[in-house]
Amino acid sequence: MKLRKPEGEYYLPGEKMSGIRMNICGNCEADIEGCRGIVDYSGECIKLNAGKYILAFRGRGLKMRCMTEYSLIIEGHILAIEYL
């Protein structure tokens, strides 16, 4: 799968993107690409390093289902997503 760069070029598989890209499916799943690490992890709050921001997911029963070098999937009942 190729993703479009802002300049019209494409990201190749395995190439790190700058910035965060999220795909949100309802209030129960979020697929995040481009995060730089995990800051805090609990069932009520997952905080991710998003460069100059911290991206916080708040809710109930939150867990990371899958994590790779460039992306992760958060599952659970997501109540809020915040930039800190």
C-alpha positions in Angstrom: 0.0 0.0 0.0 1.3 3.4 -1.0 0.4 6.6 1.0 0.5 10.0 -0.6 3.1 12.5 0.6 2.0 16.2 0.9 4.2 17.1 -2.1 2.5 14.5 -4.3 5.1 11.8 -3.9 4.3 8.4 -2.3 5.6 6.7 0.9 7.1 3.3 0.2 6.4 0.4 2.6 8.8 0.7 5.5 9.5 4.4 5.0 8.8 6.5 8.1 6.2 9.3 7.8 6.5 12.6 9.6 3.4 13.4 11.6 0.5 11.2 12.8 -2.1 9.5 10.7 -5.2 8.0 12.4 -8.0 5.8 11.1 -10.8 5.6 13.7 -13.5 3.0 13.5 -16.5 4.1 15.6 -15.6 4.4 19.3 -13.9 1.0 19.6 -10.8 1.0 17.5 -8.1 3.4 16.3 -5.2 2.7 13.9 -2.4 5.1 14.5 0.6 5.5 12.1 3.7 7.6 12.7 3.8 7.7 16.5 7.2 7.8 18.1 6.6 5.8 21.3 4.4 5.1 24.3 4.4 7.6 27.1 1.8 6.1 29.4 -0.3 2.9 29.2 -3.3 1.8 31.3 -6.8 0.5 30.7 -8.2 4.1 31.1 -5.6 6.1 29.2 -3.0 5.5 26.6 -0.6 8.4 25.8 1.6 8.3 22.7 4.5 10.5 21.6 3.4 12.4 18.5 6.5 14.6 18.0 5.8 18.0 19.5 2.5 16.8 21.0 1.3 13.9 23.3 -1.7 12.1 21.9 -4.0 10.8 24.7 -6.7 8.2 24.2 -9.1 8.0 27.2 -11.8 5.4 27.8 -12.6 2.0 29.3 -10.8 -1.3 28.7 -8.2 0.2 26.4 -5.5 -2.1 25.1 -3.0 -2.2 22.2 -3.9 -5.1 19.9 -1.0 -4.8 17.5 2.2 -2.7 17.4 4.9 -2.4 14.8 7.8 0.0 14.3 5.5 2.6 12.5 1.9 1.9 13.7 -0.3 0.5 16.4 -3.9 -0.4 17.0 -5.8 0.6 20.1 -9.0 -1.2 21.0 -11.6 -0.6 23.7 -14.3 1.9 24.5 -12.7 5.2 23.4 -14.4 8.2 25.0 -11.9 11.0 24.0 -8.8 11.7 22.0 -6.8 14.7 23.1 -3.7 16.5 21.9 -1.7 17.6 25.0 
